[in-house]
Amino acid sequence: MKLASLRTGGRDGTLIVVSRDLSRAVAVPDIAPTLQSALDDWANLSPRLATVAEALGALGLRRSRSSATRASVTEAEYPPA
């Protein structure tokens, strides 16, 4: 699972989950607004973040199989809670 912060969203930035190949990312404000908040409650939040990471990976497989054009950043569907 790859996590990153965007410079927007205040002092700590906005948490995003990034695909393994770095071609897609999605903000996850309903899970954790910042990387620090995710780390503070890691035991509870990491399974949900992992689900998002898996969804991004599956999205990449579907796109590559269908030869769709890849966007540099896109949003994926993931379970809210």
N, C-alpha and C positions, 0 to 999 in steps of 0.2 A: 504494500500500500504506500502510495506517495502522497504526501500532503505538502501544501505550500500556502503562502499568504500573499494576497494582493495588497498593494499599497493603499487601497481605498478602505474606508470603514473605520477610521480612527487610528489611534496610536498603535494598536496591535494588528491592524490590517484585517482582511477578510479571509477566513479559512476556505481553501478549495481542495478538492480531491482531484488528483491528476492521474491520467491513464499511464500504464507502464511505458508506453511508447512516446509519452509526452505530447501526443497530438490532440488530446481532449482534456477538459477540466470542467468541474461543476462546483459552484458554491453550495455550501451546506448549512445555511444559517439556522435552519430548524433543528439541526443536530448540535452544532457548536458554532458560534459566530466568529471565533478566533482560534488560532492554533493553541494559544495559552489556555483557553477554556477547555479545549479538547484534552490537553495534557493534564489539567487539574482534575478531570473526571474520566481519565483514560479507561479505567476498568469497566465503566458503564457505557462509554461512548465508542470505544474502539470496534465492537462488533457491528455497530450501525455504520461506522465509517468504512469498514471492510466490505459491507454489503454494497455501498456506493461504488467502491473501487472495483468490485466484481462486476457490477452492472456496466461500468465504463469499459471494462475488458470485453464483456459480451457484446457491447455495442460496436467495439472495434472489429470483432470477428464477423459480425453481421455485415458491417460496412465493407470490409475487405472481400467478403464472399460475393457481395452484390456489385463490387467495383464502383461503389458510390464515391464521389469526391469528398475527401476529408476536409473538414473545417479545422482551423487551428484551435478554436475553443468552441465547445458546444455544451448544452445541458443534457443530462440523461435523466430518465425517470428512475426514481428510487423510492422505496417505502419510507414514509415520513416517521413512523414510530410503531 
